[in-house]
């Protein structure tokens, strides 16, 4: 009936528990075959002296009530197990937010409550109008049918494919619990207030309790269809235990339907004992599930602890590496500054003596000497420009930027004022709209706009006046909002494959004889934009101009 082969190892019950459950279900039946009797025999007192009649009468009463005592003890044990199941199910829910366990736990508890009513009514601790000979077997059959149906419904809810979100889980549990409790109450009220209850025992028939055939069929259906589907869809030790609990439930109904002939006989007591086992197995599954969850959390905690320690170790290593890199960068920046500063002195002397030599060359007519002197002066001038730009680049990397609200319109107007002569000389048109206020450092942004506009003027077409258009808009890039500034020119442009190369230090796309410059201006622009937590890139097509794009994070 029960197939455990498809269940994953981590959700299987220990083999010893499965063997023990099978043995508990089979051994009482085997013992009965060899003559064992687990029923409560009725003691018939013999004739005794009058002096001890009262004592004998009391003993006889207890012998007569022994079946009721045993019945009450077995039923209340089962109900106690049901209470522990529902309590542990809600504890499990509080840890895992898995709503399946409390719903099934409530179903088991409601079934246990029906068993409790059956016991209380049988012992007359609550009012019931029917006689015990009819009340006990009928309420038993009623509670067993209710047990089977409510478990199938409780488990079947989760097989419908309906997804219940975590935020609605607790409300769903409360609603289901109230529905189960209401149905149970109505059944209890019906049984307690009915004077004439149907006969459920037929001692001389093959099927001695026909009403118990209904829960027998239902538990077979649950064990063969419902519970396996649930265990497959919601794998857990609890689900596996629920599947195993179908075995004692079926055994209970076999003893009652085909064995029990009267109240408190051997099959009657065995069935009630096996019903306890049917409640205890899910309880055991919940305990093992809780233990597994606890162990898993401990393992995860240890893994997190180890990972945290490793990350701390890595962080310390990165701190040390970063410190070394910072020191190395500081030394390199200092070296670049000193080198560029020290190189200025011999260059100044070369230029100075070149100037003097050039003046003296006016007294003699040696064209070759004059050409050499001109080349020397131009090289010295270029060397000085390179060193100055390298010094500016080094300073940009080493300086700390103080970002504050900066009006780009003011920065642009200052650049346009300084480029007035160049703009006028080339009859250039600079078109721009209102630019935004961003967080930046105006002196550095001045360098950016100066370099980009100078490039736009420098790399213009020979037969066409430069037109530079500056626009701005907000854009979303990789879930981050930016102010996007576009500086579009109508110059000579270049192939897009060189778009990254032009931002590298000393990288040029044209010879010095065509266009003057050191090839470091765009590298400075890139460094400044990085310091502003932004970026700069270019889109261009040969012969169709270039569009430099600045992004400032909002």
C-alpha positions as CSV (number, residue, x, y, z in Angstrom):
1,X,0.0,0.0,0.0
2,X,2.7,2.5,0.9
3,X,5.6,3.2,-1.6
4,X,8.6,4.8,-0.1
5,X,10.9,4.3,-3.0
6,X,10.2,7.7,-4.7
7,X,10.8,9.6,-1.5
8,X,14.2,11.4,-1.4
9,X,16.6,10.2,1.3
10,X,16.5,13.5,3.3
11,X,12.7,13.1,3.7
12,X,12.6,9.4,4.6
13,X,11.8,8.1,8.0
14,X,14.4,5.9,9.7
15,X,14.0,2.3,8.7
16,X,13.7,1.3,12.3
17,X,10.5,3.4,12.7
18,X,8.9,1.9,9.6
19,X,9.7,-1.7,10.7
20,X,8.4,-0.9,14.2
21,X,5.1,0.4,12.8
22,X,4.6,-2.6,10.6
23,X,5.4,-4.9,13.5
24,X,3.0,-3.1,15.8
25,X,0.2,-3.4,13.2
26,X,0.8,-7.1,12.5
27,X,1.9,-8.6,15.9
28,X,-1.4,-8.2,17.7
29,X,-3.2,-10.0,14.9
30,X,-0.7,-12.9,15.0
31,X,-0.9,-13.1,18.8
32,X,-4.7,-13.4,18.5
33,X,-4.3,-16.3,16.2
34,X,-2.4,-18.2,18.9
35,X,-5.0,-17.4,21.5
36,X,-4.0,-14.1,23.0
37,X,-6.9,-12.0,24.3
38,X,-6.5,-8.2,24.7
39,X,-10.1,-7.7,25.7
40,X,-11.6,-6.8,29.1
41,X,-13.3,-10.0,30.5
42,X,-16.4,-9.6,32.6
43,X,-15.8,-10.9,36.1
44,X,-18.7,-12.8,37.6
45,X,-18.4,-12.9,41.4
46,X,-18.9,-16.2,43.3
47,X,-20.8,-16.7,46.6
48,X,-18.9,-15.2,49.5
49,X,-19.5,-14.8,53.3
50,X,-21.8,-12.0,54.2
51,X,-19.1,-10.2,56.3
52,X,-17.3,-9.2,53.0
53,X,-20.2,-8.6,50.7
54,X,-19.6,-4.9,50.5
55,X,-16.0,-5.3,49.5
56,X,-16.8,-7.9,46.8
57,X,-19.5,-5.6,45.4
58,X,-17.0,-2.8,45.0
59,X,-14.5,-5.0,43.3
60,X,-17.2,-6.4,41.0
61,X,-18.1,-2.8,40.0
62,X,-14.5,-2.1,39.1
63,X,-14.2,-5.3,37.1
64,X,-17.4,-4.3,35.2
65,X,-16.0,-0.9,34.5
66,X,-12.5,-2.1,33.5
67,X,-13.5,-2.0,29.8
68,X,-14.7,1.6,30.1
69,X,-11.6,2.6,31.9
70,X,-9.4,1.0,29.2
71,X,-11.5,2.6,26.5
72,X,-11.2,6.0,28.1
73,X,-7.5,5.7,28.7
74,X,-6.8,4.7,25.0
75,X,-9.0,7.4,23.6
76,X,-7.6,10.2,25.8
77,X,-4.1,9.1,24.9
78,X,-4.9,9.4,21.2
79,X,-6.5,12.9,21.9
80,X,-3.4,14.0,23.8
81,X,-1.2,13.0,20.8
82,X,-3.6,15.0,18.6
83,X,-3.1,18.1,20.9
84,X,0.7,17.7,20.6
85,X,0.5,17.4,16.8
86,X,-1.4,20.7,16.4
87,X,0.8,22.5,18.8
88,X,4.0,21.3,17.2
89,X,2.5,22.0,13.7
90,X,2.0,25.7,14.6
91,X,5.6,25.8,16.1
92,X,6.9,24.4,12.8
93,X,4.8,27.0,10.9
94,X,6.3,29.9,13.0
95,X,9.8,28.8,11.8
96,X,9.2,27.7,8.2
97,X,6.0,29.6,7.2
98,X,4.8,26.3,5.7
99,X,1.0,26.4,5.9
100,X,0.6,22.7,5.1
101,X,1.6,21.5,8.6
102,X,-0.9,23.6,10.7
103,X,-3.8,22.9,8.3
104,X,-3.2,19.1,8.6
105,X,-2.4,19.5,12.3
106,X,-5.8,21.2,12.8
107,X,-7.5,18.4,10.8
108,X,-5.9,15.8,13.1
109,X,-6.8,17.8,16.2
110,X,-10.5,18.1,15.1
111,X,-10.5,14.3,14.5
112,X,-9.0,13.9,18.0
113,X,-11.7,16.2,19.4
114,X,-14.3,13.9,17.9
115,X,-12.6,11.0,19.6
116,X,-12.7,12.9,22.8
117,X,-16.4,13.5,22.5
118,X,-16.9,9.8,21.8
119,X,-15.1,9.0,25.1
120,X,-16.8,11.7,27.1
121,X,-20.2,10.6,25.9
122,X,-19.5,6.9,26.5
123,X,-18.4,7.7,30.1
124,X,-21.4,10.0,30.6
125,X,-19.1,12.9,31.5
126,X,-21.2,14.9,29.0
127,X,-24.9,14.6,28.4
128,X,-26.0,12.2,25.7
129,X,-29.5,10.9,25.4
130,X,-28.9,7.5,23.6
131,X,-27.9,4.3,25.4
132,X,-24.3,3.3,25.5
133,X,-24.9,0.1,23.6
134,X,-25.8,2.3,20.6
135,X,-24.0,5.5,21.5
136,X,-20.4,4.1,21.8
137,X,-20.3,2.1,18.5
138,X,-22.2,4.9,16.6
139,X,-20.0,7.7,17.8
140,X,-17.0,5.6,17.1
141,X,-18.1,5.0,13.5
142,X,-19.0,8.7,13.2
143,X,-15.6,9.9,14.5
144,X,-13.8,7.4,12.2
145,X,-15.6,8.6,9.1
146,X,-15.0,12.2,10.1
147,X,-11.3,11.5,10.7
148,X,-10.9,10.0,7.3
149,X,-12.9,12.7,5.4
150,X,-11.3,15.6,7.2
151,X,-7.8,14.3,6.6
152,X,-8.5,13.7,2.9
153,X,-9.9,17.3,2.7
154,X,-7.1,18.8,4.7
155,X,-4.4,17.2,2.5
156,X,-6.4,17.5,-0.7
157,X,-6.6,21.3,-0.3
158,X,-2.9,21.5,-1.2
159,X,-3.3,19.2,-4.2
160,X,-5.7,21.5,-6.0
161,X,-2.8,23.6,-7.5
162,X,-3.9,26.8,-5.8
163,X,-1.0,28.8,-4.6
164,X,-1.4,30.5,-1.2
165,X,0.9,33.4,-0.5
166,X,2.7,33.8,2.8
167,X,0.9,37.0,3.7
168,X,-2.5,35.2,3.4
169,X,-1.3,32.0,5.0
170,X,-2.4,32.7,8.6
171,X,-5.8,33.9,7.6
172,X,-6.3,30.8,5.5
173,X,-5.3,28.6,8.4
174,X,-7.8,30.4,10.7
175,X,-10.7,30.0,8.1
176,X,-10.0,26.3,7.5
177,X,-9.8,25.7,11.3
178,X,-13.1,27.4,11.9
179,X,-14.7,25.3,9.1
180,X,-13.4,22.0,10.4
181,X,-14.4,23.0,14.0
182,X,-17.9,23.9,12.9
183,X,-18.4,20.6,11.0
184,X,-17.1,18.7,14.0
185,X,-19.4,20.6,16.4
186,X,-22.5,19.9,14.2
187,X,-21.7,16.2,14.2
188,X,-21.2,16.1,17.9
189,X,-24.5,18.0,18.5
190,X,-26.3,15.5,16.3
191,X,-24.9,12.4,18.1
192,X,-25.5,13.9,21.6
193,X,-29.1,14.9,21.0
194,X,-30.4,11.9,19.0
195,X,-32.5,9.4,20.9
196,X,-32.5,6.7,18.3
197,X,-29.1,6.0,16.8
198,X,-28.8,3.3,14.1
199,X,-27.4,-0.1,14.9
200,X,-23.8,-0.4,13.9
201,X,-22.8,-3.8,15.4
202,X,-23.7,-7.2,13.9
203,X,-21.8,-9.8,15.9
204,X,-22.9,-12.8,13.8
205,X,-22.2,-11.3,10.3
206,X,-19.0,-11.5,8.3
207,X,-18.8,-7.7,8.4
208,X,-19.5,-7.1,12.0
209,X,-19.4,-3.3,11.9
210,X,-20.5,-2.2,8.4
211,X,-20.1,1.5,9.1
212,X,-16.4,1.0,9.6
213,X,-16.1,-0.1,5.9
214,X,-16.6,3.5,4.9
215,X,-13.5,4.8,6.8
216,X,-11.6,1.7,5.7
217,X,-12.1,2.5,2.0
218,X,-11.4,6.2,2.7
219,X,-8.1,5.5,4.5
220,X,-7.1,3.0,1.7
221,X,-7.8,5.8,-0.8
222,X,-5.8,8.3,1.3
223,X,-2.8,5.9,1.7
224,X,-2.8,4.9,-2.0
225,X,-3.6,8.2,-3.7
226,X,-3.9,11.3,-1.6
227,X,-0.9,11.0,0.8
228,X,1.6,9.8,-1.9
229,X,0.7,12.8,-4.1
230,X,1.1,15.2,-1.1
231,X,4.4,13.6,-0.1
232,X,5.6,14.0,-3.7
233,X,4.5,17.6,-4.1
234,X,5.4,18.8,-0.6
235,X,8.3,16.6,0.4
236,X,9.1,16.6,4.1
237,X,9.5,14.1,6.9
238,X,6.0,15.0,8.2
239,X,4.5,14.2,4.8
240,X,6.3,10.8,4.8
241,X,5.0,10.2,8.4
242,X,1.5,11.0,7.3
243,X,1.8,8.5,4.5
244,X,3.0,5.8,7.0
245,X,0.1,6.6,9.4
246,X,-2.3,5.3,6.8
247,X,-1.1,1.7,7.7
248,X,-2.3,1.7,11.3
249,X,-5.5,3.5,10.3
250,X,-6.3,0.7,7.8
251,X,-5.4,-1.9,10.4
252,X,-7.8,-0.1,12.9
253,X,-10.7,-0.4,10.5
254,X,-9.9,-4.1,9.7
255,X,-10.1,-5.0,13.3
256,X,-13.3,-3.1,13.9
257,X,-15.1,-4.0,10.6
258,X,-14.3,-7.7,10.6
259,X,-13.2,-8.6,14.1
260,X,-14.9,-6.7,17.0
261,X,-18.1,-8.5,18.2
262,X,-18.8,-6.4,21.3
263,X,-17.6,-3.5,23.3
264,X,-14.2,-3.8,24.9
265,X,-13.3,-7.1,23.3
266,X,-9.8,-8.0,22.0
267,X,-10.2,-6.5,18.5
268,X,-11.9,-3.4,20.0
269,X,-9.0,-2.7,22.3
270,X,-6.4,-3.4,19.6
271,X,-8.1,-1.0,17.2
272,X,-8.1,1.8,19.8
273,X,-4.4,1.1,20.6
274,X,-3.5,1.2,16.9
275,X,-5.4,4.5,16.6
276,X,-3.0,6.0,19.1
277,X,-0.1,4.8,16.8
278,X,-1.9,6.5,13.9
279,X,-1.8,9.8,15.8
280,X,1.8,9.4,17.2
281,X,3.4,8.8,13.7
282,X,2.6,12.3,12.4
283,X,3.7,13.7,15.7
284,X,7.0,11.8,15.4
285,X,7.3,13.1,11.8
286,X,6.8,16.7,13.0
287,X,9.5,16.2,15.7
288,X,11.9,14.8,13.2
289,X,11.1,17.6,10.8
290,X,11.7,20.1,13.5
291,X,15.0,18.5,14.4
292,X,16.0,18.4,10.7
293,X,15.1,22.1,10.4
294,X,17.1,22.9,13.5
295,X,20.1,21.0,12.2
296,X,19.8,22.7,8.8
297,X,19.7,26.1,10.5
298,X,22.8,25.2,12.6
299,X,24.6,24.1,9.4
300,X,23.6,27.3,7.6
301,X,24.7,29.3,10.6
302,X,28.1,27.6,10.6
303,X,28.4,28.1,6.9
304,X,27.6,31.7,7.3
305,X,30.0,32.0,10.1
306,X,32.8,30.4,8.1
307,X,31.9,32.5,5.1
308,X,31.9,35.6,7.3
309,X,35.3,34.7,8.6
310,X,36.6,34.1,5.1
311,X,35.2,37.4,4.0
312,X,36.8,39.1,7.0
313,X,40.1,37.6,6.1
314,X,39.7,38.6,2.4
315,X,38.7,42.1,3.6
316,X,41.8,42.4,5.7
317,X,43.9,41.2,2.7
318,X,42.1,43.7,0.4
319,X,42.7,46.5,3.0
320,X,46.4,45.6,3.1
321,X,46.6,45.5,-0.8
322,X,44.6,48.8,-1.0
323,X,47.0,50.4,1.5
324,X,49.9,49.3,-0.6
325,X,48.2,50.5,-3.8
326,X,47.4,53.8,-2.2
327,X,51.0,54.2,-1.1
328,X,52.2,53.1,-4.5
329,X,49.8,55.5,-6.3
330,X,50.9,58.3,-4.0
331,X,54.6,57.6,-4.8
332,X,53.8,57.4,-8.5
333,X,51.9,60.7,-8.4
334,X,54.7,62.3,-6.4
335,X,57.2,60.8,-8.9
336,X,55.2,62.1,-11.9
337,X,55.0,65.6,-10.3
338,X,58.7,65.7,-9.4
339,X,59.7,64.3,-12.7
340,X,57.6,66.8,-14.7
341,X,58.7,69.6,-12.4
342,X,62.4,68.7,-12.7
343,X,62.1,68.2,-16.4
344,X,60.9,71.8,-16.8
345,X,64.3,73.2,-15.7
346,X,66.5,71.7,-18.5
347,X,63.7,72.5,-21.0
348,X,63.6,76.1,-19.9
349,X,67.4,76.3,-20.4
350,X,67.2,74.6,-23.8
351,X,64.6,77.2,-24.9
352,X,66.5,80.0,-23.4
353,X,69.8,79.1,-25.0
354,X,67.9,78.4,-28.2
355,X,66.5,81.9,-28.2
356,X,69.9,83.4,-27.7
357,X,71.4,81.2,-30.5
358,X,68.5,82.2,-32.8
359,X,69.2,85.9,-32.2
360,X,72.9,85.4,-32.9
361,X,72.2,83.4,-36.0
362,X,70.8,86.6,-37.6
363,X,74.4,87.7,-38.1
364,X,75.2,84.8,-40.4
365,X,73.3,83.3,-43.2
366,X,73.3,79.6,-42.5
367,X,69.9,78.2,-43.4
368,X,70.6,74.7,-42.1
369,X,71.7,76.0,-38.7
370,X,68.6,78.2,-38.5
371,X,66.4,75.1,-39.4
372,X,68.1,73.1,-36.6
373,X,67.5,75.8,-34.1
374,X,63.8,76.1,-35.1
375,X,63.4,72.3,-34.8
376,X,65.1,72.4,-31.4
377,X,62.8,75.1,-30.1
378,X,59.7,73.4,-31.4
379,X,60.7,70.1,-29.8
380,X,61.4,71.9,-26.5
381,X,58.0,73.6,-26.7
382,X,56.2,70.4,-27.4
383,X,58.1,68.6,-24.6
384,X,57.1,71.4,-22.3
385,X,53.4,71.0,-23.4
386,X,53.6,67.3,-22.8
387,X,55.0,67.7,-19.3
388,X,52.4,70.4,-18.4
389,X,49.6,68.1,-19.5
390,X,51.1,65.2,-17.8
391,X,51.3,67.3,-14.6
392,X,47.7,68.3,-14.9
393,X,46.6,64.7,-15.5
394,X,48.6,63.6,-12.4
395,X,47.0,66.3,-10.3
396,X,43.5,65.4,-11.4
397,X,44.1,61.8,-10.1
398,X,45.6,62.9,-6.8
399,X,43.3,65.8,-5.9
400,X,40.3,65.4,-3.7
401,X,37.1,66.8,-5.3
402,X,34.5,68.7,-3.3
403,X,31.2,68.2,-5.1
404,X,28.6,70.9,-4.6
405,X,25.8,72.3,-6.6
406,X,27.2,73.7,-9.9
407,X,25.3,75.5,-12.6
408,X,26.6,74.1,-15.9
409,X,25.3,77.2,-17.7
410,X,27.8,79.4,-15.8
411,X,30.6,77.0,-16.5
412,X,29.7,76.9,-20.3
413,X,29.5,80.7,-20.5
414,X,32.9,81.1,-19.0
415,X,34.4,78.6,-21.5
416,X,32.7,80.4,-24.4
417,X,34.1,83.7,-23.2
418,X,37.6,82.3,-23.1
419,X,37.2,80.7,-26.6
420,X,35.7,83.9,-28.1
421,X,38.6,84.6,-30.4
422,X,38.8,81.0,-31.7
423,X,35.1,80.9,-32.3
424,X,35.2,84.2,-34.1
425,X,38.2,83.2,-36.2
426,X,36.4,80.1,-37.5
427,X,33.0,81.7,-37.7
428,X,31.8,78.9,-35.5
429,X,28.2,78.5,-34.2
430,X,27.7,77.3,-30.6
431,X,24.1,76.3,-30.1
432,X,23.0,75.2,-26.6
433,X,19.9,75.0,-24.4
434,X,19.5,75.5,-20.7
435,X,21.8,73.1,-18.9
436,X,21.0,71.5,-15.4
437,X,22.5,72.2,-12.0
438,X,24.5,69.1,-10.9
439,X,26.9,68.1,-8.1
440,X,30.4,68.9,-9.3
441,X,33.5,71.1,-9.1
442,X,33.2,74.1,-11.5
443,X,37.0,74.5,-12.1
444,X,37.3,70.9,-13.2
445,X,34.1,70.9,-15.3
446,X,35.5,74.0,-17.0
447,X,38.4,71.9,-18.1
448,X,36.0,69.2,-19.5
449,X,33.9,71.7,-21.5
450,X,37.0,73.6,-22.7
451,X,38.7,70.5,-24.0
452,X,35.6,69.2,-25.7
453,X,34.7,72.5,-27.3
454,X,38.3,73.1,-28.4
455,X,38.3,69.7,-30.1
456,X,35.1,70.5,-31.8
457,X,36.7,73.7,-33.2
458,X,40.0,72.1,-34.0
459,X,38.7,69.0,-35.9
460,X,36.3,70.9,-38.1
461,X,36.1,70.5,-41.9
462,X,38.3,72.8,-44.0
463,X,35.5,74.1,-46.1
464,X,32.7,74.3,-43.5
465,X,32.2,76.5,-40.5
466,X,32.0,74.5,-37.2
467,X,28.6,74.0,-35.7
468,X,28.5,72.7,-32.1
469,X,25.2,71.8,-30.5
470,X,24.9,71.2,-26.7
471,X,21.7,69.5,-25.3
472,X,20.7,67.9,-22.0
473,X,18.1,65.5,-20.8
474,X,17.5,62.9,-18.0
475,X,18.1,59.3,-18.8
476,X,17.9,55.9,-17.1
477,X,20.9,53.7,-17.5
478,X,21.2,50.4,-15.6
479,X,18.4,51.5,-13.1
480,X,20.4,54.7,-12.3
481,X,19.1,58.2,-13.3
482,X,21.6,60.5,-15.0
483,X,21.7,64.0,-16.5
484,X,23.0,63.4,-20.0
485,X,24.9,66.2,-21.7
486,X,25.5,65.8,-25.5
487,X,28.1,67.9,-27.3
488,X,27.6,67.3,-31.1
489,X,29.9,68.8,-33.8
490,X,29.9,68.6,-37.6
491,X,33.6,68.0,-37.9
492,X,35.7,65.3,-39.6
493,X,34.7,62.6,-37.1
494,X,36.4,59.2,-36.9
495,X,35.7,55.4,-37.0
496,X,33.7,54.2,-34.0
497,X,36.2,51.4,-33.4
498,X,38.6,54.1,-32.0
499,X,36.0,55.5,-29.5
500,X,37.8,54.0,-26.5
501,X,41.4,54.6,-27.7
502,X,41.0,58.4,-27.8
503,X,40.5,58.5,-24.0
504,X,43.9,56.9,-23.4
505,X,46.9,59.0,-22.5
506,X,49.0,60.3,-25.5
507,X,46.7,58.5,-28.0
508,X,46.2,60.4,-31.2
509,X,44.3,59.6,-34.4
510,X,46.0,62.3,-36.5
511,X,49.6,63.4,-37.0
512,X,51.0,66.4,-35.2
513,X,51.6,68.1,-38.6
514,X,47.8,68.1,-39.2
515,X,46.5,69.0,-35.7
516,X,48.4,70.3,-32.7
517,X,48.0,68.8,-29.3
518,X,49.5,66.3,-26.8
519,X,46.8,63.6,-26.9
520,X,46.1,63.9,-23.2
521,X,43.1,66.3,-23.0
522,X,40.4,63.6,-23.4
523,X,42.2,61.4,-20.8
524,X,42.0,64.3,-18.4
525,X,38.2,64.7,-19.2
526,X,37.7,61.0,-18.5
527,X,39.5,61.2,-15.2
528,X,37.5,64.3,-14.1
529,X,34.2,62.6,-15.0
530,X,35.2,59.5,-13.0
531,X,35.9,61.8,-10.0
532,X,32.3,63.2,-10.4
533,X,30.9,59.6,-10.2
534,X,30.0,60.0,-13.9
535,X,31.3,58.9,-17.3
536,X,32.2,60.2,-20.7
537,X,32.0,58.4,-24.0
538,X,31.8,59.3,-27.7
539,X,29.7,58.3,-30.8
540,X,31.2,59.2,-34.1
541,X,31.2,58.4,-37.8
542,X,34.0,59.3,-40.2
543,X,33.2,62.5,-42.1
544,X,29.9,63.1,-40.1
545,X,31.2,64.6,-36.8
546,X,31.5,63.3,-33.3
547,X,29.1,63.4,-30.3
548,X,30.7,63.5,-26.8
549,X,28.3,62.4,-24.1
550,X,28.6,63.3,-20.4
551,X,26.6,61.4,-17.7
552,X,26.2,62.9,-14.3
553,X,24.4,60.8,-11.7
554,X,21.3,62.4,-10.2
